[in-house]
């Protein structure tokens, strides 16, 4: 009997070990799930932070690009204000009897941005790139050459813009050098003598970009023999420039 009681007591003491083992196994399964959720949440926060930083950086770059563009446009607008446009005619009784007389107060003439007309010349206020242009229009007759009745007399029309720069020399001895020059020939041979002996209308236009210095002076030159044939009227003869 004593031996049997001893066996029962041993069995009772060793029995509860199994439920305790079962509880421990359940606790071990839940811990990795919580760790996984925490890791996913951390990754999501990192991704959100990275996207926000990227968006903010792109927005900042866009703002800087817009500011730079607006600054460039303001500069271009300011440069365009530096311009002068002159209308011209030949005045046989005027001050300039051997040249086209230019003015900024007739027709479409204007001046702005420190560009001025002085003594029938344009004075450059500051160094830079300028587009210089000029046009003169002529009204000439085409008469037959007596020695060659079948041929028309050739007439050469010309227009020149000349420049003087302080680097050329002193003002006491100004030497103007050609800056722009154009020549056109009219009154060519024609089978119809009546048409070829009529009036010819022709405009000589030219324009180009130049690097000019402060104090440079620009003037036009037209041959004296052509001045009486210069057309008059708005838009016929002009001279000007604008800064680039």
MDAnalysis code that builds the backbone (N, CA, C; Angstrom):
import MDAnalysis as mda
import numpy as np

u = mda.Universe.empty(732, n_residues=244, atom_resindex=np.repeat(np.arange(244), 3), trajectory=True)
u.add_TopologyAttr("name", ["N", "CA", "C"] * 244)
u.add_TopologyAttr("resid", np.arange(1, 245))
u.add_TopologyAttr("resname", ["UNK", "UNK", "UNK", "UNK", "UNK", "UNK", "UNK", "UNK", "UNK", "UNK", "UNK", "UNK", "UNK", "UNK", "UNK", "UNK", "UNK", "UNK", "UNK", "UNK", "UNK", "UNK", "UNK", "UNK", "UNK", "UNK", "UNK", "UNK", "UNK", "UNK", "UNK", "UNK", "UNK", "UNK", "UNK", "UNK", "UNK", "UNK", "UNK", "UNK", "UNK", "UNK", "UNK", "UNK", "UNK", "UNK", "UNK", "UNK", "UNK", "UNK", "UNK", "UNK", "UNK", "UNK", "UNK", "UNK", "UNK", "UNK", "UNK", "UNK", "UNK", "UNK", "UNK", "UNK", "UNK", "UNK", "UNK", "UNK", "UNK", "UNK", "UNK", "UNK", "UNK", "UNK", "UNK", "UNK", "UNK", "UNK", "UNK", "UNK", "UNK", "UNK", "UNK", "UNK", "UNK", "UNK", "UNK", "UNK", "UNK", "UNK", "UNK", "UNK", "UNK", "UNK", "UNK", "UNK", "UNK", "UNK", "UNK", "UNK", "UNK", "UNK", "UNK", "UNK", "UNK", "UNK", "UNK", "UNK", "UNK", "UNK", "UNK", "UNK", "UNK", "UNK", "UNK", "UNK", "UNK", "UNK", "UNK", "UNK", "UNK", "UNK", "UNK", "UNK", "UNK", "UNK", "UNK", "UNK", "UNK", "UNK", "UNK", "UNK", "UNK", "UNK", "UNK", "UNK", "UNK", "UNK", "UNK", "UNK", "UNK", "UNK", "UNK", "UNK", "UNK", "UNK", "UNK", "UNK", "UNK", "UNK", "UNK", "UNK", "UNK", "UNK", "UNK", "UNK", "UNK", "UNK", "UNK", "UNK", "UNK", "UNK", "UNK", "UNK", "UNK", "UNK", "UNK", "UNK", "UNK", "UNK", "UNK", "UNK", "UNK", "UNK", "UNK", "UNK", "UNK", "UNK", "UNK", "UNK", "UNK", "UNK", "UNK", "UNK", "UNK", "UNK", "UNK", "UNK", "UNK", "UNK", "UNK", "UNK", "UNK", "UNK", "UNK", "UNK", "UNK", "UNK", "UNK", "UNK", "UNK", "UNK", "UNK", "UNK", "UNK", "UNK", "UNK", "UNK", "UNK", "UNK", "UNK", "UNK", "UNK", "UNK", "UNK", "UNK", "UNK", "UNK", "UNK", "UNK", "UNK", "UNK", "UNK", "UNK", "UNK", "UNK", "UNK", "UNK", "UNK", "UNK", "UNK", "UNK", "UNK", "UNK", "UNK", "UNK", "UNK", "UNK", "UNK", "UNK", "UNK", "UNK", "UNK", "UNK"])
u.atoms.positions = np.array([
    [0.826, -1.206, 0.000],
    [0.000, 0.000, 0.000],
    [0.861, 1.257, 0.000],
    [1.853, 1.219, 0.772],
    [2.736, 2.397, 0.808],
    [3.363, 2.644, -0.547],
    [3.712, 1.583, -1.207],
    [4.283, 1.753, -2.542],
    [3.299, 2.342, -3.507],
    [2.018, 1.999, -3.447],
    [1.009, 2.534, -4.346],
    [0.774, 3.993, -4.079],
    [0.705, 4.381, -2.841],
    [0.476, 5.802, -2.520],
    [1.607, 6.656, -3.036],
    [2.791, 6.121, -2.916],
    [3.938, 6.884, -3.422],
    [3.835, 7.110, -4.907],
    [3.358, 6.187, -5.694],
    [3.211, 6.332, -7.150],
    [2.177, 7.373, -7.489],
    [1.071, 7.381, -6.718],
    [0.007, 8.346, -6.992],
    [0.502, 9.753, -6.748],
    [1.209, 9.958, -5.695],
    [1.695, 11.286, -5.366],
    [2.673, 11.777, -6.418],
    [3.480, 10.939, -6.929],
    [4.431, 11.337, -7.984],
    [3.708, 11.736, -9.239],
    [2.642, 10.938, -9.582],
    [1.885, 11.243, -10.797],
    [1.173, 12.580, -10.690],
    [0.631, 12.926, -9.528],
    [-0.097, 14.182, -9.343],
    [0.846, 15.360, -9.454],
    [2.028, 15.229, -8.873],
    [2.983, 16.337, -8.937],
    [3.509, 16.576, -10.341],
    [3.688, 15.514, -11.107],
    [4.250, 15.688, -12.450],
    [3.203, 16.048, -13.483],
    [1.903, 15.874, -13.202],
    [0.847, 16.124, -14.187],
    [0.745, 17.551, -14.659],
    [0.766, 18.565, -13.818],
    [0.543, 19.972, -14.254],
    [1.626, 20.551, -15.145],
    [2.648, 19.851, -15.449],
    [3.717, 20.379, -16.307],
    [3.216, 20.669, -17.707],
    [2.264, 19.893, -18.227],
    [1.824, 20.050, -19.627],
    [1.068, 21.329, -19.853],
    [0.102, 21.733, -19.007],
    [-0.566, 23.032, -19.240],
    [0.398, 24.201, -19.212],
    [1.370, 24.182, -18.345],
    [2.330, 25.293, -18.275],
    [3.105, 25.396, -19.569],
    [3.486, 24.310, -20.157],
    [4.215, 24.309, -21.434],
    [3.355, 24.882, -22.532],
    [2.055, 24.585, -22.532],
    [1.128, 25.073, -23.546],
    [0.997, 26.589, -23.480],
    [0.902, 27.190, -22.335],
    [0.799, 28.652, -22.164],
    [2.050, 29.326, -22.675],
    [3.192, 28.776, -22.443],
    [4.461, 29.344, -22.901],
    [4.526, 29.375, -24.401],
    [4.025, 28.396, -25.098],
    [4.040, 28.325, -26.558],
    [3.164, 29.407, -27.157],
    [2.031, 29.735, -26.603],
    [1.132, 30.784, -27.098],
    [1.804, 32.133, -26.995],
    [2.505, 32.420, -25.909],
    [3.184, 33.694, -25.713],
    [4.298, 33.861, -26.735],
    [4.993, 32.847, -27.111],
    [6.079, 32.921, -28.081],
    [5.558, 33.235, -29.482],
    [4.350, 32.816, -29.867],
    [3.781, 33.059, -31.200],
    [3.374, 34.516, -31.368],
    [2.917, 35.225, -30.343],
    [2.422, 36.593, -30.471],
    [3.563, 37.604, -30.553],
    [4.697, 37.370, -30.014],
    [5.807, 38.343, -30.009],
    [6.336, 38.663, -31.402],
    [6.598, 37.717, -32.301],
    [7.068, 38.055, -33.673],
    [6.052, 38.889, -34.440],
    [4.754, 38.699, -34.225],
    [3.746, 39.485, -34.946],
    [3.837, 40.953, -34.549],
    [4.007, 41.204, -33.230],
    [4.127, 42.591, -32.798],
    [5.395, 43.219, -33.362],
    [6.475, 42.452, -33.401],
    [7.712, 42.974, -33.957],
    [7.558, 43.302, -35.448],
    [6.839, 42.453, -36.190],
    [6.619, 42.675, -37.622],
    [5.802, 43.944, -37.857],
    [4.750, 44.140, -37.059],
    [3.916, 45.349, -37.182],
    [4.745, 46.607, -36.901],
    [5.571, 46.511, -35.886],
    [6.410, 47.663, -35.558],
    [7.389, 47.986, -36.677],
    [7.953, 46.945, -37.283],
    [8.899, 47.168, -38.380],
    [8.215, 47.799, -39.584],
    [7.009, 47.318, -39.919],
    [6.254, 47.873, -41.050],
    [5.892, 49.334, -40.796],
    [5.504, 49.642, -39.582],
    [5.161, 51.019, -39.236],
    [6.385, 51.924, -39.367],
    [7.528, 51.447, -38.950],
    [8.763, 52.239, -39.060],
    [9.121, 52.478, -40.523],
    [8.969, 51.446, -41.349],
    [9.262, 51.597, -42.784],
    [8.324, 52.607, -43.416],
    [7.021, 52.543, -43.061],
    [6.038, 53.480, -43.616],
    [6.386, 54.920, -43.238],
    [6.802, 55.138, -41.991],
    [7.184, 56.476, -41.554],
    [8.404, 56.980, -42.308],
    [9.374, 56.091, -42.538],
    [10.583, 56.491, -43.274],
    [10.247, 56.876, -44.713],
    [9.380, 56.065, -45.354],
    [8.987, 56.347, -46.739],
    [8.250, 57.684, -46.815],
    [7.340, 57.937, -45.877],
    [6.589, 59.191, -45.864],
    [7.529, 60.384, -45.690],
    [8.494, 60.217, -44.793],
    [9.445, 61.310, -44.570],
    [10.278, 61.571, -45.819],
    [10.702, 60.496, -46.489],
    [11.501, 60.659, -47.709],
    [10.700, 61.337, -48.804],
    [9.425, 60.956, -48.976],
    [8.570, 61.587, -49.991],
    [8.353, 63.060, -49.685],
    [8.156, 63.402, -48.440],
    [7.949, 64.807, -48.053],
    [9.197, 65.632, -48.346],
    [10.366, 65.080, -47.998],
    [11.613, 65.807, -48.251],
    [11.822, 66.017, -49.749],
    [11.545, 64.957, -50.557],
    [11.688, 65.070, -52.011],
    [10.736, 66.105, -52.579],
    [9.482, 66.095, -52.155],
    [8.484, 67.064, -52.632],
    [8.882, 68.486, -52.268],
    [9.369, 68.656, -51.027],
    [9.764, 69.991, -50.583],
    [10.959, 70.495, -51.396],
    [11.897, 69.585, -51.692],
    [13.072, 69.989, -52.473],
    [12.674, 70.383, -53.885],
    [11.766, 69.595, -54.516],
    [11.312, 69.932, -55.868],
    [10.563, 71.261, -55.869],
    [9.759, 71.492, -54.854],
    [9.019, 72.753, -54.766],
    [9.977, 73.918, -54.633],
    [11.029, 73.741, -53.821],
    [12.014, 74.801, -53.649],
    [12.750, 75.082, -54.956],
    [13.113, 74.000, -55.695],
    [13.774, 74.174, -56.992],
    [12.868, 74.915, -57.964],
    [11.572, 74.588, -57.960],
    [10.629, 75.248, -58.858],
    [10.507, 76.734, -58.540],
    [10.466, 77.043, -57.258],
    [10.383, 78.453, -56.848],
    [11.625, 79.212, -57.308],
    [12.799, 78.569, -57.140],
    [14.035, 79.227, -57.572],
    [14.047, 79.422, -59.080],
    [13.563, 78.430, -59.865],
    [13.512, 78.568, -61.309],
    [12.576, 79.698, -61.722],
    [11.435, 79.813, -61.075],
    [10.486, 80.884, -61.394],
    [11.096, 82.241, -61.074],
    [11.766, 82.343, -59.922],
    [12.409, 83.611, -59.559],
    [13.491, 83.989, -60.568],
    [14.263, 83.000, -61.009],
    [15.317, 83.273, -61.991],
    [14.726, 83.719, -63.323],
    [13.634, 83.066, -63.762],
    [12.971, 83.438, -65.005],
    [12.421, 84.861, -64.917],
    [11.775, 85.191, -63.804],
    [11.238, 86.539, -63.640],
    [12.354, 87.577, -63.641],
    [13.494, 87.236, -63.038],
    [14.623, 88.164, -63.039],
    [15.139, 88.388, -64.453],
    [15.224, 87.297, -65.249],
    [15.675, 87.413, -66.638],
    [14.716, 88.256, -67.457],
    [13.403, 88.032, -67.267],
    [12.411, 88.800, -68.009],
    [12.483, 90.279, -67.650],
    [12.726, 90.566, -66.375],
    [12.870, 91.970, -65.975],
    [14.079, 92.609, -66.643],
    [15.180, 91.844, -66.730],
    [16.365, 92.374, -67.382],
    [16.105, 92.645, -68.856],
    [15.422, 91.706, -69.539],
    [15.114, 91.906, -70.955],
    [14.217, 93.110, -71.148],
    [13.241, 93.259, -70.251],
    [12.343, 94.404, -70.355],
    [13.107, 95.707, -70.194],
    [14.058, 95.731, -69.256],
    [14.837, 96.942, -69.055],
    [15.725, 97.231, -70.262],
    [16.319, 96.171, -70.847],
    [17.171, 96.376, -72.016],
    [16.379, 96.896, -73.195],
    [15.133, 96.451, -73.365],
    [14.322, 96.884, -74.490],
    [13.972, 98.365, -74.392],
    [14.066, 98.936, -73.207],
    [13.764, 100.355, -73.064],
    [14.870, 101.230, -73.656],
    [16.059, 100.636, -73.875],
    [17.161, 101.381, -74.459],
    [17.051, 101.296, -75.973],
    [16.424, 102.293, -76.578],
    [16.177, 102.266, -78.021],
    [15.950, 103.670, -78.539],
    [16.183, 103.832, -79.845],
    [15.927, 105.102, -80.514],
    [15.534, 104.816, -81.956],
    [14.529, 105.541, -82.430],
    [14.069, 105.401, -83.814],
    [13.847, 106.803, -84.378],
    [14.495, 107.092, -85.491],
    [14.472, 108.430, -86.074],
    [13.840, 108.400, -87.462],
    [13.083, 109.431, -87.772],
    [12.542, 109.633, -89.116],
    [13.389, 110.698, -89.810],
    [13.554, 110.556, -91.148],
    [14.433, 111.483, -91.843],
    [13.880, 111.994, -93.155],
    [14.415, 113.157, -93.581],
    [14.079, 113.740, -94.875],
    [15.225, 114.647, -95.309],
    [15.192, 115.011, -96.583],
    [16.210, 115.925, -97.089],
    [15.631, 117.324, -97.132],
    [16.282, 118.233, -96.425],
    [15.839, 119.616, -96.347],
    [16.921, 120.499, -96.954],
    [16.697, 120.938, -98.202],
    [17.717, 121.699, -98.918],
    [18.038, 123.016, -98.231],
    [17.105, 123.555, -97.471],
    [17.337, 124.823, -96.773],
    [17.608, 124.619, -95.284],
    [17.787, 123.374, -94.872],
    [17.991, 123.084, -93.465],
    [19.436, 123.178, -93.042],
    [19.700, 122.722, -91.823],
    [21.038, 122.787, -91.245],
    [21.985, 121.796, -91.885],
    [21.464, 120.622, -92.268],
    [22.313, 119.566, -92.824],
    [22.025, 119.428, -94.321],
    [22.674, 120.246, -95.115],
    [22.401, 120.304, -96.555],
    [23.018, 119.133, -97.317],
    [23.991, 118.465, -96.726],
    [24.669, 117.369, -97.410],
    [24.378, 116.017, -96.759],
    [23.293, 115.923, -96.016],
    [22.955, 114.672, -95.341],
    [21.455, 114.608, -95.092],
    [20.975, 113.419, -94.808],
    [19.582, 113.248, -94.396],
    [19.432, 113.841, -93.002],
    [18.420, 114.639, -92.807],
    [18.192, 115.262, -91.498],
    [17.258, 114.377, -90.676],
    [17.742, 113.943, -89.502],
    [17.001, 113.008, -88.665],
    [16.323, 113.732, -87.512],
    [15.162, 113.197, -87.104],
    [14.438, 113.757, -85.974],
    [13.704, 112.655, -85.229],
    [13.476, 112.879, -83.933],
    [12.778, 111.894, -83.104],
    [11.374, 112.353, -82.723],
    [10.944, 113.479, -83.258],
    [9.646, 114.051, -82.863],
    [8.645, 114.034, -84.016],
    [8.921, 113.284, -85.055],
    [8.023, 113.203, -86.210],
    [7.674, 111.742, -86.463],
    [6.404, 111.485, -86.829],
    [5.985, 110.124, -87.159],
    [6.154, 109.170, -85.996],
    [6.856, 108.052, -86.257],
    [7.082, 107.028, -85.248],
    [8.386, 107.240, -84.474],
    [8.995, 108.394, -84.610],
    [10.255, 108.640, -83.941],
    [10.130, 108.697, -82.424],
    [11.132, 108.183, -81.710],
    [11.174, 108.230, -80.251],
    [12.593, 107.922, -79.789],
    [12.885, 108.222, -78.537],
    [14.155, 107.843, -77.921],
    [13.922, 107.611, -76.439],
    [14.592, 106.599, -75.889],
    [14.452, 106.280, -74.473],
    [15.650, 105.471, -74.009],
    [15.845, 105.435, -72.701],
    [16.961, 104.672, -72.150],
    [18.307, 105.316, -72.374],
    [18.391, 106.651, -72.275],
    [19.656, 107.402, -72.358],
    [20.209, 107.521, -73.768],
    [19.525, 106.978, -74.778],
    [19.958, 107.165, -76.164],
    [19.445, 108.511, -76.662],
    [20.353, 109.331, -77.197],
    [19.997, 110.682, -77.603],
    [20.490, 110.966, -79.018],
    [19.788, 111.892, -79.668],
    [20.207, 112.416, -80.968],
    [20.918, 113.741, -80.725],
    [22.175, 113.810, -81.126],
    [22.976, 115.010, -80.901],
    [23.714, 115.371, -82.186],
    [23.419, 116.561, -82.733],
    [24.078, 117.038, -83.948],
    [23.894, 116.043, -85.094],
    [22.676, 115.528, -85.224],
    [22.316, 114.578, -86.288],
    [23.031, 113.231, -86.141],
    [23.506, 112.909, -84.946],
    [24.195, 111.652, -84.666],
    [23.578, 110.979, -83.437],
    [23.670, 109.659, -83.384],
    [23.227, 108.895, -82.210],
    [24.437, 108.646, -81.322],
    [24.317, 109.014, -80.040],
    [25.415, 108.855, -79.078],
    [25.116, 107.642, -78.201],
    [26.075, 106.725, -78.099],
    [25.909, 105.496, -77.319],
    [26.176, 105.793, -75.839],
    [25.214, 105.518, -74.933],
    [25.374, 105.869, -73.511],
    [26.189, 104.878, -72.709],
    [26.215, 103.610, -73.129],
    [26.928, 102.595, -72.359],
    [27.346, 101.455, -73.281],
    [28.429, 100.745, -72.942],
    [28.895, 99.653, -73.818],
    [27.911, 98.494, -73.834],
    [27.906, 97.769, -74.948],
    [27.027, 96.607, -75.057],
    [26.782, 96.236, -76.502],
    [25.904, 95.238, -76.680],
    [25.509, 94.803, -78.018],
    [24.283, 95.583, -78.460],
    [24.318, 96.097, -79.697],
    [23.218, 96.888, -80.244],
    [22.893, 96.413, -81.655],
    [21.592, 96.412, -81.964],
    [21.167, 96.174, -83.342],
    [20.983, 97.531, -84.005],
    [21.785, 97.801, -85.029],
    [21.772, 99.073, -85.742],
    [21.099, 98.865, -87.094],
    [20.214, 99.793, -87.485],
    [19.508, 99.641, -88.755],
    [19.260, 101.010, -89.389],
    [19.051, 101.001, -90.699],
    [18.768, 102.243, -91.410],
    [18.147, 101.918, -92.767],
    [17.295, 102.829, -93.234],
    [16.707, 102.717, -94.572],
    [16.545, 104.099, -95.179],
    [16.864, 104.194, -96.468],
    [16.579, 105.407, -97.235],
    [15.876, 104.975, -98.521],
    [14.911, 105.778, -98.953],
    [14.118, 105.467, -100.144],
    [14.337, 106.541, -101.202],
    [14.438, 106.086, -102.459],
    [14.731, 107.006, -103.553],
    [13.654, 106.924, -104.630],
    [13.559, 108.024, -105.366],
    [12.621, 108.141, -106.477],
    [13.421, 108.709, -107.648],
    [13.895, 107.834, -108.538],
    [14.815, 108.253, -109.600],
    [14.210, 107.988, -110.970],
    [14.723, 108.718, -111.979],
    [14.289, 108.553, -113.364],
    [15.280, 107.674, -114.111],
    [14.762, 106.876, -115.001],
    [15.605, 106.021, -115.823],
    [15.564, 106.535, -117.255],
    [16.609, 107.180, -117.672],
    [16.671, 107.747, -119.010],
    [17.623, 106.935, -119.873],
    [17.286, 106.834, -121.137],
    [18.121, 106.068, -122.061],
    [19.440, 106.781, -122.303],
    [20.480, 105.987, -122.438],
    [21.795, 106.531, -122.759],
    [21.822, 106.900, -124.240],
    [22.076, 108.166, -124.597],
    [22.076, 108.562, -126.018],
    [23.030, 107.743, -126.877],
    [24.133, 107.301, -126.298],
    [25.093, 106.520, -127.072],
    [24.621, 105.089, -127.270],
    [23.762, 104.628, -126.388],
    [23.258, 103.254, -126.484],
    [21.763, 103.277, -126.218],
    [20.941, 103.622, -127.201],
    [19.497, 103.793, -127.017],
    [18.791, 102.553, -126.481],
    [19.351, 101.365, -126.770],
    [18.690, 100.133, -126.323],
    [19.019, 99.774, -124.871],
    [19.909, 100.523, -124.275],
    [20.303, 100.241, -122.889],
    [19.914, 101.394, -121.984],
    [19.564, 101.088, -120.783],
    [19.215, 102.115, -119.813],
    [20.455, 102.523, -119.028],
    [20.488, 103.782, -118.638],
    [21.581, 104.267, -117.823],
    [21.460, 103.685, -116.423],
    [22.552, 103.132, -115.907],
    [22.540, 102.514, -114.593],
    [22.653, 103.576, -113.502],
    [21.864, 103.412, -112.460],
    [21.901, 104.319, -111.315],
    [22.211, 103.499, -110.065],
    [23.227, 103.911, -109.323],
    [23.642, 103.194, -108.114],
    [23.145, 103.961, -106.893],
    [22.334, 103.289, -106.088],
    [21.796, 103.882, -104.855],
    [22.551, 103.297, -103.668],
    [22.917, 104.158, -102.732],
    [23.726, 103.688, -101.608],
    [23.237, 104.290, -100.296],
    [23.585, 103.597, -99.217],
    [23.279, 104.062, -97.863],
    [24.378, 103.540, -96.945],
    [24.887, 104.387, -96.071],
    [26.005, 104.017, -95.207],
    [25.789, 104.565, -93.798],
    [26.106, 103.736, -92.804],
    [26.153, 104.185, -91.406],
    [27.613, 104.180, -90.989],
    [28.083, 105.315, -90.473],
    [29.476, 105.436, -90.058],
    [29.570, 105.598, -88.543],
    [30.710, 105.166, -88.029],
    [30.936, 105.186, -86.577],
    [32.225, 105.920, -86.237],
    [32.153, 106.733, -85.201],
    [33.364, 107.275, -84.582],
    [33.389, 106.808, -83.136],
    [34.574, 106.368, -82.691],
    [34.742, 105.886, -81.326],
    [35.885, 106.630, -80.654],
    [35.791, 106.878, -79.347],
    [36.906, 107.526, -78.637],
    [38.229, 106.788, -78.824],
    [38.167, 105.491, -79.105],
    [39.401, 104.730, -79.311],
    [40.065, 105.054, -80.652],
    [39.320, 105.725, -81.568],
    [39.895, 106.067, -82.865],
    [40.888, 107.217, -82.762],
    [40.619, 108.160, -81.876],
    [41.473, 109.344, -81.775],
    [40.767, 110.451, -81.021],
    [41.311, 111.654, -81.086],
    [40.745, 112.790, -80.368],
    [39.546, 113.351, -81.108],
    [38.725, 114.094, -80.398],
    [37.537, 114.690, -81.000],
    [37.882, 115.804, -81.981],
    [39.082, 116.360, -81.882],
    [39.467, 117.436, -82.796],
    [39.648, 116.925, -84.222],
    [40.000, 115.674, -84.337],
    [40.217, 115.098, -85.664],
    [39.462, 113.775, -85.769],
    [38.144, 113.872, -85.851],
    [37.299, 112.684, -85.876],
    [37.357, 111.989, -87.238],
    [37.610, 110.720, -87.204],
    [37.603, 109.912, -88.419],
    [36.498, 108.870, -88.297],
    [35.456, 109.013, -89.116],
    [34.325, 108.098, -89.085],
    [34.590, 106.939, -90.042],
    [34.450, 105.727, -89.519],
    [34.670, 104.529, -90.325],
    [33.340, 103.856, -90.631],
    [33.202, 103.236, -91.813],
    [31.928, 102.580, -92.175],
    [31.579, 101.454, -91.201],
    [30.352, 101.468, -90.753],
    [29.837, 100.400, -89.891],
    [28.880, 99.515, -90.677],
    [28.008, 100.123, -91.464],
    [27.079, 99.424, -92.351],
    [27.103, 100.117, -93.709],
    [27.021, 99.330, -94.770],
    [27.005, 99.928, -96.098],
    [26.235, 99.023, -97.050],
    [25.418, 99.643, -97.904],
    [24.624, 98.877, -98.867],
    [24.501, 99.676, -100.168],
    [24.589, 98.972, -101.289],
    [24.480, 99.600, -102.610],
    [23.492, 98.796, -103.444],
    [22.625, 99.494, -104.172],
    [21.654, 98.838, -105.044],
    [21.649, 99.540, -106.400],
    [21.554, 98.726, -107.461],
    [21.549, 99.256, -108.821],
    [20.152, 99.153, -109.414],
    [19.696, 100.240, -110.035],
    [18.368, 100.258, -110.664],
    [18.513, 100.706, -112.116],
    [17.380, 100.756, -112.828],
    [17.342, 101.158, -114.228],
    [18.078, 100.156, -115.110],
    [17.717, 98.899, -115.018],
    [18.322, 97.887, -115.863],
    [17.656, 97.890, -117.236],
    [18.235, 97.174, -118.169],
    [17.722, 97.114, -119.539],
    [16.319, 96.552, -119.558],
    [15.450, 97.171, -120.368],
    [14.072, 96.725, -120.453],
    [13.634, 96.727, -121.905],
    [12.794, 95.782, -122.264],
    [12.305, 95.715, -123.640],
    [11.264, 96.789, -123.920],
    [10.615, 97.276, -122.883],
    [9.600, 98.329, -123.034],
    [10.229, 99.661, -122.661],
    [10.511, 100.483, -123.676],
    [11.214, 101.737, -123.428],
    [10.387, 102.700, -122.599],
    [9.076, 102.685, -122.769],
    [8.233, 103.613, -122.014],
    [8.272, 103.297, -120.531],
    [8.187, 102.004, -120.197],
    [8.229, 101.614, -118.788],
    [9.603, 101.876, -118.184],
    [10.659, 101.576, -118.956],
    [12.002, 101.709, -118.409],
    [12.415, 103.162, -118.244],
    [11.763, 104.079, -118.959],
    [12.109, 105.486, -118.830],
    [11.245, 106.191, -117.785],
    [10.409, 105.435, -117.087],
    [9.578, 106.037, -116.049],
    [10.328, 106.194, -114.745],
    [9.566, 106.448, -113.672],
    [10.148, 106.637, -112.347],
    [10.382, 105.292, -111.660],
    [11.529, 105.176, -111.003],
    [11.860, 103.980, -110.247],
    [11.852, 104.309, -108.755],
    [11.145, 103.477, -107.992],
    [11.102, 103.629, -106.534],
    [11.930, 102.503, -105.923],
    [12.849, 102.844, -105.055],
    [13.688, 101.816, -104.463],
    [14.105, 102.206, -103.060],
    [14.081, 101.244, -102.158],
    [14.496, 101.451, -100.765],
    [15.760, 100.642, -100.501],
    [16.709, 101.243, -99.839],
    [17.954, 100.576, -99.477],
    [17.953, 100.399, -97.965],
    [17.771, 99.152, -97.517],
    [17.694, 98.852, -96.078],
    [18.892, 98.003, -95.670],
    [19.319, 98.169, -94.427],
    [20.402, 97.346, -93.876],
    [20.296, 97.348, -92.351],
    [20.808, 96.279, -91.734],
    [20.781, 96.164, -90.282],
    [21.653, 95.014, -89.814],
    [22.309, 95.179, -88.662],
    [23.178, 94.133, -88.118],
    [23.475, 94.442, -86.654],
    [24.051, 93.444, -85.951],
    [24.396, 93.570, -84.533],
    [25.864, 93.957, -84.399],
    [26.128, 94.925, -83.498],
    [27.498, 95.383, -83.275],
    [27.748, 95.560, -81.774],
    [29.012, 95.395, -81.411],
    [29.451, 95.682, -80.041],
    [29.978, 97.117, -80.031],
    [29.277, 97.992, -79.312],
    [29.617, 99.404, -79.293],
    [30.095, 99.826, -77.908],
    [30.874, 100.895, -77.886],
    [31.443, 101.397, -76.645],
    [30.756, 102.689, -76.216],
    [30.882, 103.014, -74.947],
    [30.329, 104.257, -74.436],
    [31.001, 105.446, -75.121],
    [30.193, 106.382, -75.593],
    [30.719, 107.556, -76.268],
    [30.813, 107.418, -77.767],
    [30.540, 106.225, -78.314],
    [30.538, 106.065, -79.778],
    [29.461, 106.957, -80.397],
    [29.741, 107.443, -81.612],
    [28.785, 108.276, -82.338],
    [28.518, 107.659, -83.704],
    [27.230, 107.553, -84.052],
    [26.826, 106.970, -85.329],
    [26.113, 108.022, -86.164],
    [26.456, 108.066, -87.443],
    [25.811, 108.976, -88.386],
    [25.607, 108.246, -89.717],
    [24.694, 108.760, -90.525],
    [24.464, 108.184, -91.847],
    [25.159, 109.037, -92.908],
    [25.445, 108.389, -94.035],
    [26.078, 109.074, -95.153],
    [25.348, 108.689, -96.439],
    [24.849, 109.705, -97.133],
    [24.189, 109.516, -98.424],
    [24.863, 110.422, -99.447],
    [25.136, 109.868, -100.613],
    [25.811, 110.662, -101.634],
    [25.010, 111.921, -101.947],
    [25.724, 113.027, -102.095],
    [25.074, 114.319, -102.324],
    [24.214, 114.301, -103.583],
    [24.650, 113.623, -104.624],
    [23.895, 113.583, -105.876],
    [22.566, 112.856, -105.724],
    [22.436, 112.020, -104.678],
    [21.208, 111.245, -104.482],
    [20.209, 111.948, -103.569],
    [20.671, 112.909, -102.798],
    [19.790, 113.557, -101.826],
    [18.545, 114.187, -102.456],
    [18.637, 114.862, -103.609],
    [17.429, 115.432, -104.207],
    [16.402, 114.383, -104.619],
    [16.824, 113.133, -104.747],
    [15.917, 112.054, -105.148],
    [15.357, 111.292, -103.943],
    [15.651, 111.767, -102.752],
    [15.167, 111.093, -101.547],
    [13.657, 111.276, -101.414],
    [12.956, 110.182, -101.171],
    [11.508, 110.262, -100.977],
    [11.187, 110.838, -99.600],
    [10.032, 111.447, -99.512],
    [9.556, 111.964, -98.230],
    [8.269, 111.243, -97.853],
    [7.952, 111.233, -96.567],
    [6.746, 110.550, -96.099],
    [7.060, 109.603, -94.964],
    [6.038, 109.293, -94.175],
    [6.207, 108.422, -93.011],
    [6.683, 107.032, -93.424],
    [7.671, 106.534, -92.727],
    [8.166, 105.178, -92.952],
    [9.078, 105.020, -94.144],
    [9.399, 106.095, -94.845],
    [10.263, 106.004, -96.028],
    [11.738, 105.954, -95.632],
    [12.132, 106.840, -94.731],
    [13.533, 106.936, -94.317],
    [13.605, 106.879, -92.788],
    [14.420, 105.976, -92.276],
    [14.560, 105.857, -90.821],
    [15.946, 105.376, -90.444],
    [16.297, 105.622, -89.203],
    [17.628, 105.310, -88.670],
    [17.465, 105.085, -87.170],
    [18.017, 103.974, -86.649],
    [17.854, 103.715, -85.225],
    [18.670, 102.530, -84.747],
    [18.514, 102.234, -83.483],
    [19.174, 101.077, -82.877],
    [18.492, 100.753, -81.556],
    [18.717, 99.545, -81.047],
    [18.228, 99.157, -79.728],
    [19.196, 98.180, -79.095],
    [19.271, 98.202, -77.781],
    [20.180, 97.342, -77.036],
    [19.632, 95.924, -76.960],
    [20.523, 94.958, -76.998],
    [20.144, 93.541, -76.901],
    [20.359, 93.040, -75.474],
])
